[in-house]
Amino acid sequence: MKQDLVRLLDGNTFVVSEENGDIDASPTVPTGLFSFDTRFLSKWLLRIDGERLTTLTIDNVEYFEKRFFLVPATPALADAQVSAIRERCIGGSFTERLTVINHRSRPIDLRIQVEIESDFADLFEIKDVQAKRGSYHTRVESGRLCLGYERDTFRRETVISTSEPARVDEDGLTYDIRIGPHGQWATELHVRTLGPDGRDIRESLQGRTSRETKEMRRELDRWLAEAPRLVCDSTALTKTYRRCLVDLAALRFTPLTGGGQTLPAAGLPWFMAIFGRDSVFTSLQALPFAPDLAATTLRLLALTQGAVLDDFREEEPGKIPHELRYGETVAFEEQPHAPYFGSADATPLYVILLDEYERWTGDADTVRLLERAARAAL
């Protein structure tokens, strides 16, 4: 992947975009808005009077929040009469606040367009260049753009709404606006990623609702406060330590089973999922700083531990899963990852993590609760 892409995430719901915030994905490029292994936005292009925008700077607020400062793509960037700010957050939904600023001393009429498409590609389809087999639908409903995909019982829908009046059609949103001298105009766009019951997948299966940005910041502050403090004379070292803790927090995600507990994923964009070996390695290395990660990893991997003999998934009683996915190819058993157990080391590593967790924390109660899983692994 290109190194100048911008990423933000909340668990395994994440956005990968160009430097100006635009998304213009191809069937083989993993840019877009993803949730639970499905791409819900494959195009999200902002235009002002038909022109795409150029990036001045990006404010990396947190791993779940970015700000893009933009101007129209003209040769004289320093003399730009119009600028735009995209404030983007990913939480329970994908939210973007768009502000357009008029730097002139007279009113200005502008056409703002947001071009939108959803291909609903499965991550495995992007990696392996596979074609879709279901049907698409598009509708405009109560000022919202609804993009959907259906294949038998597998249904996904992207719903886009705006806080300001817009002309909504199957291609996206169009605003014809007038901004006063040195004035500004703003709208807030919300994108919801829905499952077969018309609700957010996480909301319907975990009782989880959309989280506001302030709540996410407070949760991150709690995470940092619970970690050991590093006190030293090196500012660079303390900043690096904090950055590592924040990166560790960003890797956490909540699978559909487990009652809202989190464990570390293997990495964005391909591996924001349960990866037995990677989740264990990360939890093992983080024991001195975040031992709770190990506890939840041990519990969640035990929930999906192998119980039968299944050659397709390489499952055996007691084996710890290698990978668990939720996309279309898994739903129709075109891939074995529901879960897949084809790992030689995840099972012994699980036992090692359990032993190290007890050694670092003295939490014998958790070890006793997981005794059956440990014996099955042995």
C-alpha positions as CSV (number, residue, x, y, z in Angstrom):
1,M,0.0,0.0,0.0
2,K,1.0,3.6,-0.5
3,Q,2.6,5.2,2.5
4,D,0.8,8.5,2.0
5,L,-2.6,7.1,2.8
6,V,-4.4,8.3,5.9
7,R,-5.9,5.8,8.3
8,L,-8.3,6.2,11.2
9,L,-10.1,3.4,13.1
10,D,-12.3,2.3,15.9
11,G,-11.7,-1.5,16.2
12,N,-12.4,-3.2,13.0
13,T,-14.4,-0.3,11.6
14,F,-11.9,1.9,9.8
15,V,-11.3,4.3,7.0
16,V,-8.3,4.4,4.6
17,S,-8.2,7.4,2.4
18,E,-6.0,9.6,0.3
19,E,-4.1,12.6,1.9
20,N,-7.0,15.0,1.1
21,G,-9.5,12.6,2.7
22,D,-10.9,11.4,-0.6
23,I,-11.7,7.7,-1.2
24,D,-11.5,6.4,-4.8
25,A,-11.0,2.7,-4.5
26,S,-10.5,0.1,-7.1
27,P,-11.5,-3.6,-6.8
28,T,-7.9,-4.4,-5.8
29,V,-7.0,-1.5,-3.5
30,P,-7.9,-1.6,0.2
31,T,-9.0,2.0,0.5
32,G,-12.5,2.9,1.8
33,L,-14.7,2.6,4.8
34,F,-14.6,-0.9,6.2
35,S,-16.6,-2.6,9.0
36,F,-16.4,-6.3,9.9
37,D,-14.6,-7.3,6.7
38,T,-16.9,-5.5,4.3
39,R,-16.2,-2.2,2.4
40,F,-19.2,0.1,2.9
41,L,-17.7,3.1,1.0
42,S,-15.6,2.7,-2.1
43,K,-16.0,6.3,-3.3
44,W,-16.2,9.5,-1.2
45,L,-14.9,12.4,-3.3
46,L,-15.3,16.0,-2.4
47,R,-15.4,18.6,-5.2
48,I,-15.9,22.4,-5.0
49,D,-17.1,23.8,-8.3
50,G,-16.1,20.6,-10.0
51,E,-12.5,20.7,-8.7
52,R,-11.0,18.2,-6.3
53,L,-9.0,19.6,-3.4
54,T,-5.3,19.7,-2.4
55,T,-4.0,19.1,1.1
56,L,-2.3,21.9,3.0
57,T,-1.9,19.9,6.2
58,I,-3.4,17.1,8.2
59,D,-4.0,17.3,12.0
60,N,-3.6,13.8,13.4
61,V,-5.8,14.4,16.5
62,E,-6.0,10.7,17.6
63,Y,-6.2,7.4,15.9
64,F,-10.0,7.8,15.6
65,E,-10.0,11.5,14.6
66,K,-8.3,13.5,11.8
67,R,-8.6,17.0,10.4
68,F,-7.8,17.8,6.7
69,F,-7.1,21.4,5.7
70,L,-7.7,21.8,2.0
71,V,-7.8,24.2,-0.9
72,P,-8.9,23.9,-4.5
73,A,-6.3,22.3,-6.8
74,T,-5.1,25.5,-8.4
75,P,-1.5,26.6,-9.2
76,A,-1.6,29.5,-6.8
77,L,-2.3,27.8,-3.5
78,A,-1.2,30.8,-1.5
79,D,-3.8,32.9,-3.1
80,A,-6.7,30.5,-2.7
81,Q,-9.9,32.4,-2.1
82,V,-11.7,29.4,-0.7
83,S,-10.6,26.7,1.7
84,A,-12.2,23.7,3.3
85,I,-11.7,21.7,6.5
86,R,-12.8,18.1,6.8
87,E,-13.1,17.0,10.5
88,R,-13.4,13.2,10.4
89,C,-14.2,10.8,13.2
90,I,-14.9,7.1,13.3
91,G,-16.8,5.7,16.2
92,G,-20.1,3.9,16.2
93,S,-20.6,5.6,12.8
94,F,-18.4,7.5,10.4
95,T,-18.9,11.2,10.8
96,E,-17.4,14.1,8.7
97,R,-17.9,17.7,9.4
98,L,-17.2,19.8,6.3
99,T,-16.5,23.5,6.7
100,V,-16.0,25.7,3.6
101,I,-14.5,29.2,4.2
102,N,-14.8,32.2,1.9
103,H,-11.6,34.4,2.2
104,R,-12.9,37.0,-0.2
105,S,-14.4,40.4,0.8
106,R,-17.5,39.7,-1.3
107,P,-20.1,36.9,-1.3
108,I,-19.4,33.7,-3.3
109,D,-21.7,31.1,-4.9
110,L,-20.3,27.5,-4.8
111,R,-21.4,24.1,-5.8
112,I,-20.2,21.5,-3.3
113,Q,-20.4,17.8,-4.4
114,V,-19.8,14.6,-2.5
115,E,-19.6,11.7,-4.9
116,I,-20.5,8.4,-3.2
117,E,-20.3,4.7,-4.1
118,S,-20.4,1.4,-2.2
119,D,-19.1,-1.8,-3.8
120,F,-19.5,-3.9,-0.6
121,A,-16.4,-5.8,-1.4
122,D,-15.2,-8.5,1.0
123,L,-11.6,-8.1,2.1
124,F,-10.8,-11.5,0.6
125,E,-12.4,-10.4,-2.7
126,I,-10.0,-7.4,-2.7
127,K,-7.0,-9.5,-2.0
128,D,-7.9,-12.3,-4.5
129,V,-9.7,-10.1,-7.1
130,Q,-13.0,-11.9,-7.0
131,A,-16.2,-10.8,-8.5
132,K,-19.4,-10.0,-6.6
133,R,-22.3,-12.5,-6.9
134,G,-25.2,-10.5,-5.3
135,S,-27.3,-7.6,-6.4
136,Y,-27.1,-3.9,-5.6
137,H,-29.8,-1.3,-4.9
138,T,-29.8,2.5,-4.4
139,R,-32.6,4.6,-3.1
140,V,-33.2,8.1,-1.7
141,E,-35.3,8.1,1.4
142,S,-36.2,11.1,3.6
143,G,-33.2,13.0,2.4
144,R,-30.8,10.1,3.0
145,L,-28.9,8.1,0.4
146,C,-29.2,4.4,1.0
147,L,-26.8,2.0,-0.9
148,G,-27.4,-1.7,-0.4
149,Y,-26.1,-5.1,-1.4
150,E,-27.9,-8.5,-1.0
151,R,-27.0,-12.1,-1.7
152,D,-29.5,-14.6,-0.2
153,T,-29.5,-13.9,3.5
154,F,-26.3,-11.7,3.5
155,R,-27.4,-8.1,3.4
156,R,-25.4,-4.9,4.0
157,E,-26.4,-1.3,3.6
158,T,-24.7,2.1,3.8
159,V,-26.9,5.0,4.8
160,I,-25.6,8.6,4.4
161,S,-27.4,11.6,5.9
162,T,-26.5,15.3,6.1
163,S,-27.4,18.1,8.5
164,E,-27.8,20.7,5.8
165,P,-30.3,20.6,2.8
166,A,-28.8,18.9,-0.2
167,R,-29.9,17.5,-3.5
168,V,-29.6,13.8,-3.0
169,D,-29.4,11.3,-5.9
170,E,-27.8,8.0,-6.7
171,D,-24.4,9.6,-7.3
172,G,-24.2,11.4,-4.0
173,L,-24.9,14.8,-2.5
174,T,-24.9,18.3,-4.1
175,Y,-25.1,21.6,-2.2
176,D,-25.6,24.9,-4.0
177,I,-24.6,27.5,-1.5
178,R,-23.8,31.2,-1.0
179,I,-21.2,32.2,1.6
180,G,-21.0,35.8,2.7
181,P,-17.8,37.9,2.8
182,H,-15.2,36.2,5.0
183,G,-17.9,33.8,6.1
184,Q,-18.2,30.1,6.3
185,W,-20.6,27.3,5.7
186,A,-20.7,23.8,7.3
187,T,-22.5,20.6,7.2
188,E,-22.2,17.3,9.1
189,L,-22.3,14.0,7.2
190,H,-23.1,10.7,8.9
191,V,-22.5,7.3,7.4
192,R,-24.0,4.2,9.1
193,T,-23.0,0.6,8.3
194,L,-25.9,-1.7,8.6
195,G,-26.4,-5.4,8.8
196,P,-29.3,-7.6,7.7
197,D,-31.7,-6.4,10.4
198,G,-31.2,-2.7,9.5
199,R,-29.0,-1.9,12.5
200,D,-25.3,-1.4,13.0
201,I,-23.7,-4.8,13.3
202,R,-22.0,-4.0,16.6
203,E,-25.1,-2.3,18.0
204,S,-27.4,-5.3,17.2
205,L,-25.1,-8.0,18.5
206,Q,-23.5,-6.3,21.4
207,G,-26.0,-3.8,22.6
208,R,-23.5,-1.1,21.7
209,T,-24.6,2.4,20.5
210,S,-22.7,5.0,18.6
211,R,-19.9,6.6,20.7
212,E,-19.3,10.4,20.7
213,T,-15.8,11.7,20.2
214,K,-15.7,13.0,23.7
215,E,-16.5,9.6,25.1
216,M,-13.7,8.0,23.0
217,R,-11.2,10.6,24.2
218,R,-12.2,9.9,27.8
219,E,-11.8,6.2,27.3
220,L,-8.3,6.7,25.8
221,D,-7.4,8.9,28.7
222,R,-8.5,6.1,31.1
223,W,-6.4,3.6,29.2
224,L,-3.3,5.8,29.4
225,A,-3.9,6.6,33.1
226,E,-4.1,2.9,33.9
227,A,-0.7,2.1,32.3
228,P,2.5,2.4,34.3
229,R,4.0,5.9,34.2
230,L,7.4,6.5,32.6
231,V,9.4,9.2,34.4
232,C,12.8,10.1,32.9
233,D,14.8,13.1,31.6
234,S,14.3,12.2,27.9
235,T,11.3,13.9,26.4
236,A,11.7,11.9,23.2
237,L,11.5,8.6,25.2
238,T,8.4,9.7,27.1
239,K,6.7,10.7,23.9
240,T,7.6,7.4,22.3
241,Y,6.3,5.5,25.3
242,R,3.0,7.4,25.1
243,R,2.8,6.8,21.3
244,C,3.3,3.1,21.8
245,L,0.5,3.0,24.4
246,V,-1.9,4.9,22.0
247,D,-1.0,2.6,19.1
248,L,-1.7,-0.4,21.4
249,A,-5.1,1.1,22.2
250,A,-5.8,1.6,18.5
251,L,-5.2,-2.1,17.9
252,R,-8.0,-3.1,20.3
253,F,-11.2,-4.3,18.8
254,T,-14.4,-6.0,20.0
255,P,-15.5,-9.2,18.3
256,L,-19.2,-10.1,17.9
257,T,-18.9,-12.6,20.7
258,G,-17.5,-11.9,24.2
259,G,-19.8,-9.4,25.7
260,G,-18.0,-6.2,24.7
261,Q,-14.5,-7.4,25.7
262,T,-11.5,-6.3,23.6
263,L,-8.4,-8.0,22.3
264,P,-5.6,-6.8,20.0
265,A,-6.0,-7.3,16.3
266,A,-3.1,-7.9,13.9
267,G,-3.1,-4.6,12.0
268,L,-4.9,-2.5,9.4
269,P,-6.2,-2.9,6.8
270,W,-6.0,-6.7,6.1
271,F,-5.9,-8.0,9.7
272,M,-8.3,-6.1,11.9
273,A,-9.7,-9.4,13.1
274,I,-9.1,-12.2,15.7
275,F,-5.7,-13.6,14.8
276,G,-4.8,-16.2,17.5
277,R,-1.1,-16.0,17.2
278,D,-0.8,-12.3,16.7
279,S,-3.3,-11.5,19.5
280,V,-1.3,-13.7,21.9
281,F,2.1,-12.2,20.9
282,T,0.8,-8.7,21.4
283,S,-0.8,-9.5,24.7
284,L,2.4,-11.3,25.9
285,Q,4.6,-8.3,25.0
286,A,2.1,-5.9,26.7
287,L,1.9,-7.7,30.0
288,P,4.0,-5.2,31.9
289,F,1.9,-2.3,30.6
290,A,-1.6,-3.6,29.9
291,P,-2.2,-7.0,31.5
292,D,-6.0,-6.8,31.0
293,L,-5.4,-7.3,27.3
294,A,-4.0,-10.7,28.1
295,A,-7.0,-11.6,30.2
296,T,-9.5,-10.7,27.6
297,T,-7.5,-12.4,24.8
298,L,-7.4,-15.6,26.8
299,R,-11.1,-15.5,27.5
300,L,-12.1,-14.6,23.9
301,L,-9.9,-17.2,22.3
302,A,-11.3,-19.8,24.7
303,L,-14.8,-19.0,23.4
304,T,-13.9,-20.0,19.9
305,Q,-11.6,-22.9,20.8
306,G,-11.9,-26.0,18.5
307,A,-14.5,-28.6,19.5
308,V,-14.8,-31.0,16.5
309,L,-12.8,-32.5,13.6
310,D,-13.3,-30.3,10.5
311,D,-10.9,-30.6,7.6
312,F,-12.2,-27.6,5.8
313,R,-11.4,-25.3,8.8
314,E,-8.5,-27.5,10.1
315,E,-10.3,-27.6,13.3
316,E,-9.5,-30.1,16.1
317,P,-10.8,-30.3,19.7
318,G,-8.7,-27.9,21.8
319,K,-7.1,-26.0,19.0
320,I,-6.9,-22.2,19.3
321,P,-8.3,-20.4,16.3
322,H,-5.9,-18.7,13.8
323,E,-8.4,-16.3,12.3
324,L,-12.0,-15.3,12.5
325,R,-13.9,-13.3,9.8
326,Y,-17.4,-12.0,9.2
327,G,-17.5,-11.1,5.5
328,E,-19.5,-12.5,2.6
329,T,-17.0,-15.1,1.5
330,V,-17.0,-16.6,5.0
331,A,-20.8,-16.5,5.2
332,F,-21.1,-18.7,2.1
333,E,-18.1,-20.9,3.0
334,E,-16.0,-19.8,0.1
335,Q,-13.3,-19.2,2.8
336,P,-12.9,-21.3,6.0
337,H,-12.4,-18.4,8.4
338,A,-15.5,-18.8,10.6
339,P,-13.1,-19.5,12.4
340,Y,-10.1,-21.1,10.7
341,F,-7.7,-23.1,12.8
342,G,-4.7,-23.6,10.4
343,S,-2.0,-22.5,12.7
344,A,0.8,-24.6,14.2
345,D,1.7,-22.3,17.1
346,A,-1.5,-20.5,18.3
347,T,-2.4,-23.4,20.6
348,P,0.9,-23.7,22.5
349,L,1.3,-19.9,22.6
350,Y,-2.1,-19.7,24.3
351,V,-0.9,-21.9,27.2
352,I,2.3,-19.9,27.4
353,L,0.3,-16.7,27.7
354,L,-1.9,-18.1,30.4
355,D,1.2,-19.1,32.4
356,E,2.9,-15.7,31.9
357,Y,-0.3,-13.9,32.8
358,E,-0.6,-15.6,36.1
359,R,3.1,-15.0,36.8
360,W,2.8,-11.2,36.1
361,T,-0.5,-10.6,37.8
362,G,-1.1,-13.4,40.3
363,D,-4.7,-13.6,39.1
364,A,-5.3,-17.2,39.9
365,D,-9.1,-16.9,39.6
366,T,-8.8,-16.2,35.9
367,V,-6.5,-19.1,35.4
368,R,-8.9,-21.4,37.2
369,L,-11.8,-20.2,35.0
370,L,-9.7,-21.1,31.9
371,E,-8.4,-24.4,33.2
372,R,-10.6,-26.4,31.0
373,A,-9.5,-24.5,27.9
374,A,-5.9,-24.9,28.9
375,R,-6.2,-28.6,29.4
376,A,-8.0,-29.0,26.1
377,A,-5.1,-27.1,24.4
378,L,-2.6,-29.4,26.0
